[in-house]
């Protein structure tokens, strides 16, 4: 069995990582991870290979299918899916526009904690 790339470890600092709908809340299996994008999603496909799919057909799907070095998996009325090597992720990301991961700095975390402590009920 092939080992997928761990999207959370590789790209979680930069892009928002989600779980596949069938994962059932299991964050321990890297096959369940996906990079959430504005126009689709990117997920593991195999050793050194990722897959990307669009939410709908149209200009974004056509741009994705036109990329050099990708393998078309599915092209339908509801969108398109491709497989591509990990080395092409920046090119695919420019088309799908991954959502940015949000991280709080220590000052923001301290302010949140202060606010939480001020709102605790007496007792």
N, C-alpha and C positions, 0 to 999 in steps of 0.2 A: 504494500500500500504506500502511496506517495505521501510525502509530508508537505502540507501547504505552508505558504509564507504566513507568519503571524502578523496580520495587519495592525493589530493593536500595538505590538511591540515596535514595528517598523515605522508606522505612520500615525499612531495615536497622538503623538505630541503635536502634530501638524493639522490633521484632519479628524473630523468626527467619525467615530466608529460605532456601528450599531450591530444588532443581532438579526440573523435571518428569522423570519416569522415562525419557522418550524423548530427553532432552537429550544424553545421552552425555558428560556432564562438561563441556559447553560453557557456561561462565559469561559468554561475550561477548554472547550474544543475550538481550535482556530478555524476549522471548516465553517463554523457558524458566523464568523465575523464578516462585516461588509463596510466599505467606506461609503457613507451617505453623501450623495451629490445632489446638486440643484436639478440636474436633468436626468438622473439615473442612479446607478450604484456600481461599485467595483467589488468583486469578491474573489476568493481563491479558486483556482481551477486545477492546479497540479503543481508538480515540482518546478519552481521558477516561472510559473505561468499564472496569470490572473484572467478573469473574465469581467467584462463590462456590459451593462445593458441600459437602454434608455427607457424612460417612462412612456414615451409615445413615439409614433412615427413623425417624420418631418425633417426639418433642416438639421437638427442635432443628430438624429439617427443617420442621415446621409453623410454628415461630416465624419461620424464615427466609422461608418463602413468604408469611407474613402481613405482612411489612414493607411499608410504603407507598413507592411510587416504584420498585419493583423489577420486572423482567421475568422471568417464569418461563421457564426454558429447558427444564428437565426435572423431572418429579416422578414418581418410581418407587418400587418396593419396596425399592431399595437406597440411597435418599437423594434429595436434591433439588439442583437447580442453578439459580442466578439470575444475571442480569446487572444491574448497577447503576452509577450515576454515581459517580465518585471522591468526590464530596462526601458520600456516604452511608457511607463506609468505617467511621466510628466506630460507627454504628448496627449494621452488619453484624458488626463486630468484637466488640461486646457479646454477640452471639449465638454466634459461632463460637469466641471466646476464643483469640486468637493467642498463640503461645508467645513468651516474652520473650527478646530477644537478650541474650547474656551478654558482658560486656566486662570485661577486667581493668584495674585502675588501675596506674599506674607502680610502686607499691610491690609489688603482687602479681606483676607481671612480673619485677621485680628478684629477688624471693624464688624464683620459678620458675627463673630463670637461675642463681642461686647453687646451688640444689639440683641442677641439671643439671651444673654444673661440678664439684661435689663427687663426683658419681657416675661421672664419666668414668674409664675404665680407664687405668692408666699407659701411657705410650708415646708 
